[in-house]
Amino acid sequence: MTVAAQFEIEYLQYLGPDGKPVAELPQAFRDPATLLPLFKQMLYVRTFDTKSIALQRTGKLGTYAACLGHEATHVGIGASMRPEDVFAPSYREYGAQFMRGVRPREVLLYWGGDERGNDFQGPKNDYPWCVPISTQCLMASGAALSFKLRKQDRVAVACCGDGGSSKTDFYAALNSAGAYSLPLVLCVINNGWAISVPRAAQTGAQTLAQKGIAGGLHCLQVDGNDLVAVLEAMRRATLRARNGEGGSVIEFMTYRLHDHTTADDARRYRGEDEVKAAWTREPMLRLRQYLTDAKLWDEAQEKAWLEECGRLVDIEINAYLETKVQPVEAMFDYLYGDPPPDLLAQRAAAIALDKAALEKRNG
């Protein structure tokens, strides 16, 4: 038999679930002190996530997509990018966005129904949150093409879920990245479930990373709960991109410890034993143990830092709650430079209804 081609997918893991090294750590991350600020950021993200869910449950926030269990993957992705790079998120990569300068109050504004939350004060060139599945991958591919044409030393990074890797948008993005050798990194965050659809029902592919092989991209599968592995995978991928060696597909293996969103009840479709087992592999446990063994972290430090996280997140929550609601006509004012007559009529009707409601409330 003549073989036309053969491929393999490398798997990266450096810290096991017990926090013990399972392989020699990469030189860039061999000093445990380099991981301490990122661990603290992961704790901050988890504090933000917990408080955001509480806001939604008390009616002060709209539907919210939790990131519980994804902290190592998200923070590692954000930490691996340069300010001039472009990030195209889906709708739960808060850890990556915070690393890039997005403010928590902006996240809350967005989930509170205010599009001003997408006008980030930090990374002005990053794309807004993308709820349509995987369309952001195409946007990132286009950005990467512009970087290449302009000969700019920049990388485009996009995130999607395991379900998103089944979309045609994802395949079109990786195909263009391979055809044009683009500086694109496609991050597939495999948390086991596409809402209620398990990974096993998503695709017959042995890994999700291997989907990039068809487009000629470099492919890796990574323990997404291992911050060191995430950082090393992103280091390799961004270095390849900057050196003109083309794009990458990285599959980050993690788990969604919360419901898909606050509008979901995951108990209807996944077993309690599965979730309990996932908690033993979650990212905070192993990194906490690793840093504790290195004498860089202890319970007293964590208690003090969590209190500080709570204080900092409360500042952001209060800023969100104190933001004045836009007037009703704002939903019409940013659609067209020259609004059509029917839209102007709707605008006038909305203003009239809002005025009537206000008069009724005021007696």
C-alpha positions as CSV (number, residue, x, y, z in Angstrom):
1,M,0.0,0.0,0.0
2,T,1.2,3.5,-0.9
3,V,0.7,6.1,1.8
4,A,0.0,9.6,0.5
5,A,0.5,11.3,3.9
6,Q,0.6,10.7,7.6
7,F,-0.2,12.9,10.5
8,E,0.0,13.0,14.3
9,I,-1.4,15.3,17.0
10,E,0.9,16.2,19.9
11,Y,-0.6,16.5,23.4
12,L,0.8,19.0,25.9
13,Q,0.6,18.6,29.6
14,Y,3.1,19.7,32.3
15,L,1.1,19.8,35.5
16,G,-1.1,16.9,36.5
17,P,-4.4,17.3,38.4
18,D,-2.4,16.9,41.7
19,G,-0.2,19.8,40.9
20,K,2.9,17.7,40.3
21,P,4.9,18.1,37.1
22,V,4.4,15.2,34.7
23,A,7.1,16.5,32.3
24,E,10.0,18.9,32.3
25,L,8.5,22.4,32.2
26,P,9.4,24.7,29.2
27,Q,12.3,27.0,29.9
28,A,10.1,30.1,29.7
29,F,7.8,28.9,32.5
30,R,10.3,27.0,34.7
31,D,10.3,29.6,37.4
32,P,7.1,29.2,39.5
33,A,7.2,32.9,40.3
34,T,6.2,33.7,36.7
35,L,2.9,31.9,37.2
36,L,1.9,33.6,40.4
37,P,0.4,36.8,38.9
38,L,-1.6,34.6,36.5
39,F,-2.9,32.4,39.3
40,K,-4.1,35.5,41.1
41,Q,-5.8,36.7,37.9
42,M,-7.5,33.3,37.6
43,L,-8.8,33.8,41.2
44,Y,-10.0,37.2,40.2
45,V,-11.9,35.9,37.2
46,R,-13.6,33.2,39.3
47,T,-14.6,35.9,41.8
48,F,-16.1,38.0,39.0
49,D,-17.9,35.0,37.6
50,T,-19.5,34.1,40.9
51,K,-20.7,37.6,41.5
52,S,-22.0,37.9,38.0
53,I,-24.1,34.8,38.4
54,A,-25.5,36.3,41.7
55,L,-26.4,39.5,39.8
56,Q,-28.3,37.6,37.2
57,R,-30.1,35.5,39.8
58,T,-31.3,38.7,41.6
59,G,-32.5,40.3,38.4
60,K,-29.7,42.8,38.0
61,L,-28.2,41.2,34.9
62,G,-29.5,39.5,31.8
63,T,-28.6,36.0,30.7
64,Y,-24.9,35.4,31.5
65,A,-22.4,32.8,30.2
66,A,-20.3,31.5,33.1
67,C,-16.6,30.7,32.6
68,L,-16.2,28.4,35.6
69,G,-13.5,25.9,34.9
70,H,-12.1,27.7,31.9
71,E,-9.8,30.1,33.9
72,A,-6.4,28.6,32.9
73,T,-7.3,28.5,29.2
74,H,-8.7,32.0,29.1
75,V,-6.1,33.7,31.2
76,G,-3.3,31.8,29.4
77,I,-4.6,32.9,26.0
78,G,-4.8,36.5,27.0
79,A,-1.4,36.5,28.6
80,S,0.2,35.2,25.5
81,M,-0.9,38.0,23.2
82,R,0.7,41.4,22.5
83,P,-1.4,44.6,22.8
84,E,-1.2,45.1,19.0
85,D,-2.6,41.7,18.2
86,V,-6.3,41.2,17.6
87,F,-8.6,39.0,19.6
88,A,-11.9,37.6,18.4
89,P,-13.8,36.1,21.4
90,S,-17.0,34.1,21.5
91,Y,-19.0,35.1,24.6
92,R,-17.3,33.7,27.7
93,E,-13.5,34.4,27.4
94,Y,-13.5,37.1,30.1
95,G,-10.1,36.0,31.5
96,A,-8.5,36.6,28.1
97,Q,-10.2,39.9,27.7
98,F,-9.3,41.2,31.2
99,M,-5.7,40.4,30.4
100,R,-6.1,42.6,27.3
101,G,-7.6,45.6,29.2
102,V,-11.4,45.0,28.9
103,R,-13.0,46.2,32.1
104,P,-15.4,43.9,34.1
105,R,-18.0,46.7,34.1
106,E,-18.0,46.5,30.2
107,V,-18.7,42.7,30.4
108,L,-21.6,43.5,32.8
109,L,-23.0,46.3,30.6
110,Y,-23.1,43.9,27.6
111,W,-24.9,41.1,29.5
112,G,-27.1,43.8,31.0
113,G,-28.3,44.5,27.4
114,D,-26.3,47.7,26.8
115,E,-24.2,47.5,23.6
116,R,-21.8,50.2,25.0
117,G,-20.2,47.3,26.8
118,N,-18.7,46.3,23.4
119,D,-17.0,49.6,23.1
120,F,-13.9,48.4,25.0
121,Q,-11.8,51.1,26.7
122,G,-8.7,48.8,26.4
123,P,-8.2,46.8,23.2
124,K,-9.8,49.1,20.6
125,N,-8.9,46.7,17.7
126,D,-10.3,43.6,19.3
127,Y,-13.7,42.3,18.1
128,P,-16.8,42.4,20.1
129,W,-18.4,39.4,21.8
130,C,-19.9,37.0,19.2
131,V,-23.0,35.0,20.1
132,P,-23.5,33.6,16.5
133,I,-21.4,30.5,16.6
134,S,-17.9,30.7,15.1
135,T,-18.5,33.6,12.8
136,Q,-15.7,35.3,14.8
137,C,-13.2,32.9,13.3
138,L,-13.8,34.3,9.9
139,M,-13.4,37.9,11.2
140,A,-10.0,36.9,12.8
141,S,-9.0,35.2,9.5
142,G,-9.7,38.5,7.7
143,A,-7.7,40.4,10.2
144,A,-4.8,38.0,9.8
145,L,-4.9,38.5,6.0
146,S,-4.7,42.2,6.5
147,F,-1.6,41.8,8.8
148,K,0.1,39.8,6.1
149,L,-0.7,42.1,3.3
150,R,0.5,45.1,5.3
151,K,3.6,43.2,6.5
152,Q,2.7,43.9,10.1
153,D,4.1,41.8,13.0
154,R,0.7,41.0,14.5
155,V,-1.3,37.9,15.2
156,A,-5.1,37.3,15.1
157,V,-6.5,34.9,17.8
158,A,-10.0,33.5,17.8
159,C,-11.8,31.3,20.3
160,C,-14.7,28.9,19.7
161,G,-16.1,25.9,21.5
162,D,-16.2,22.3,20.6
163,G,-19.5,22.8,18.9
164,G,-18.2,25.8,17.1
165,S,-15.5,23.6,15.5
166,S,-18.3,21.9,13.6
167,K,-19.5,25.1,11.8
168,T,-18.6,25.9,8.2
169,D,-17.3,29.3,9.4
170,F,-14.6,27.5,11.4
171,Y,-13.6,25.4,8.4
172,A,-13.5,28.4,6.1
173,A,-11.3,30.3,8.5
174,L,-8.8,27.5,8.8
175,N,-8.8,26.8,5.1
176,S,-8.0,30.4,4.3
177,A,-5.3,30.5,7.0
178,G,-3.7,27.5,5.4
179,A,-4.0,28.6,1.8
180,Y,-2.5,32.0,2.5
181,S,-0.2,31.1,5.4
182,L,-1.9,33.6,7.7
183,P,-0.8,34.6,11.2
184,L,-4.0,33.1,12.8
185,V,-4.4,31.0,15.9
186,L,-7.7,29.2,16.2
187,C,-8.4,28.2,19.8
188,V,-11.0,25.4,20.2
189,I,-12.0,25.4,23.8
190,N,-13.3,21.9,24.2
191,N,-15.4,21.9,27.4
192,G,-17.2,18.7,26.6
193,W,-20.6,20.1,25.8
194,A,-22.1,22.2,23.0
195,I,-25.0,23.3,25.3
196,S,-26.7,19.9,25.7
197,V,-24.8,18.0,22.9
198,P,-21.9,16.0,24.1
199,R,-18.5,15.9,22.4
200,A,-19.1,12.3,21.3
201,A,-22.1,13.4,19.3
202,Q,-20.3,16.4,17.7
203,T,-18.0,14.7,15.3
204,G,-16.3,11.4,14.4
205,A,-12.9,13.0,14.6
206,Q,-10.5,11.5,17.1
207,T,-9.5,15.0,18.2
208,L,-10.8,18.4,17.4
209,A,-7.3,19.7,16.8
210,Q,-6.9,17.4,13.8
211,K,-9.5,19.4,11.9
212,G,-6.8,21.9,11.1
213,I,-4.7,19.3,9.3
214,A,-7.1,19.5,6.3
215,G,-6.3,23.2,5.9
216,G,-2.5,22.6,6.3
217,L,-2.3,24.2,9.8
218,H,-0.1,23.3,12.7
219,C,-2.3,21.4,15.3
220,L,-2.0,20.7,19.0
221,Q,-4.1,19.3,21.7
222,V,-3.5,20.7,25.2
223,D,-4.6,20.1,28.7
224,G,-6.6,23.3,29.1
225,N,-6.7,23.0,32.9
226,D,-2.9,23.2,32.9
227,L,-1.8,26.9,32.7
228,V,1.8,26.0,31.8
229,A,0.6,23.9,28.9
230,V,-1.7,26.6,27.7
231,L,1.1,29.2,27.8
232,E,3.5,26.9,26.0
233,A,1.0,26.0,23.3
234,M,0.2,29.7,22.7
235,R,3.9,30.6,22.7
236,R,4.6,28.1,20.0
237,A,1.6,29.1,17.9
238,T,2.2,32.9,18.1
239,L,5.9,32.4,17.4
240,R,5.1,30.4,14.3
241,A,2.7,33.0,13.1
242,R,5.2,35.9,13.7
243,N,7.9,34.0,11.8
244,G,5.7,33.6,8.7
245,E,5.2,29.8,9.3
246,G,1.4,30.0,9.2
247,G,-1.5,29.4,11.4
248,S,-2.4,26.9,14.1
249,V,-5.4,25.1,15.6
250,I,-5.1,24.4,19.3
251,E,-7.7,22.2,21.1
252,F,-7.8,23.1,24.8
253,M,-9.3,20.2,26.8
254,T,-11.2,21.6,29.8
255,Y,-14.7,21.3,31.3
256,R,-17.7,23.5,31.8
257,L,-18.3,23.3,35.5
258,H,-21.4,25.6,35.4
259,D,-24.5,25.5,33.1
260,H,-24.0,26.7,29.5
261,T,-25.6,30.0,30.5
262,T,-27.9,31.1,33.4
263,A,-30.8,30.2,31.1
264,D,-29.7,26.5,31.0
265,D,-30.0,23.6,33.5
266,A,-27.2,21.2,32.7
267,R,-28.7,18.6,35.2
268,R,-31.2,17.7,32.5
269,Y,-28.5,16.2,30.3
270,R,-25.3,15.3,32.2
271,G,-24.7,13.2,35.2
272,E,-23.7,14.3,38.6
273,D,-20.7,11.8,38.7
274,E,-19.3,13.4,35.5
275,V,-19.3,16.9,37.1
276,K,-17.8,15.7,40.3
277,A,-15.0,14.0,38.5
278,A,-14.4,17.2,36.5
279,W,-14.0,19.2,39.8
280,T,-11.0,17.0,40.6
281,R,-9.3,18.1,37.4
282,E,-10.2,21.8,37.5
283,P,-7.4,24.4,36.9
284,M,-7.3,26.2,40.2
285,L,-6.5,23.0,42.3
286,R,-3.4,22.0,40.4
287,L,-1.8,25.4,40.1
288,R,-2.6,26.3,43.8
289,Q,-0.8,23.1,44.8
290,Y,2.2,23.7,42.5
291,L,2.7,27.2,43.9
292,T,2.2,26.0,47.5
293,D,4.8,23.3,47.0
294,A,7.1,26.1,45.7
295,K,6.5,28.1,48.9
296,L,5.0,30.9,46.9
297,W,1.4,30.6,48.1
298,D,-0.6,29.7,51.3
299,E,-4.0,29.9,52.8
300,A,-3.5,33.3,54.4
301,Q,-2.4,34.8,51.1
302,E,-5.4,33.3,49.3
303,K,-7.8,34.6,51.9
304,A,-6.4,38.1,51.7
305,W,-6.4,38.1,47.9
306,L,-9.9,36.8,47.6
307,E,-11.1,39.6,49.9
308,E,-9.3,42.1,47.6
309,C,-10.8,40.4,44.6
310,G,-14.3,40.9,46.1
311,R,-13.6,44.5,46.8
312,L,-12.3,45.2,43.2
313,V,-15.2,43.3,41.6
314,D,-17.7,45.2,43.7
315,I,-16.2,48.5,42.4
316,E,-16.9,47.2,38.8
317,I,-20.4,46.0,39.7
318,N,-21.3,49.4,41.3
319,A,-20.0,51.2,38.2
320,Y,-22.2,49.0,36.0
321,L,-25.3,49.5,38.2
322,E,-24.8,53.3,38.3
323,T,-24.5,53.6,34.5
324,K,-27.4,55.6,33.2
325,V,-29.6,53.8,30.8
326,Q,-29.6,55.1,27.3
327,P,-32.7,56.9,25.9
328,V,-35.0,54.7,24.0
329,E,-34.1,56.4,20.7
330,A,-30.6,55.1,21.0
331,M,-31.6,51.8,19.5
332,F,-32.4,53.6,16.2
333,D,-29.7,56.3,16.2
334,Y,-26.7,54.1,15.3
335,L,-28.1,52.0,12.5
336,Y,-28.0,54.3,9.5
337,G,-26.3,57.5,8.5
338,D,-29.5,58.4,6.6
339,P,-32.4,56.5,8.3
340,P,-35.2,55.3,6.0
341,P,-38.7,56.8,6.6
342,D,-40.1,53.6,8.2
343,L,-37.3,53.5,10.8
344,L,-37.9,57.2,11.6
345,A,-41.6,56.4,12.1
346,Q,-40.7,53.6,14.5
347,R,-38.3,55.9,16.4
348,A,-41.0,58.5,16.9
349,A,-43.5,55.9,18.0
350,A,-41.0,54.5,20.5
351,I,-40.3,57.9,22.0
352,A,-44.0,58.6,22.3
353,L,-44.6,55.3,24.1
354,D,-41.7,55.9,26.4
355,K,-42.9,59.3,27.2
356,A,-46.4,58.0,28.0
357,A,-45.0,55.3,30.2
358,L,-43.0,57.9,32.2
359,E,-46.0,60.2,32.6
360,K,-48.1,57.2,33.9
361,R,-45.4,56.3,36.4
362,N,-45.2,59.9,37.6
363,G,-48.9,60.1,38.0
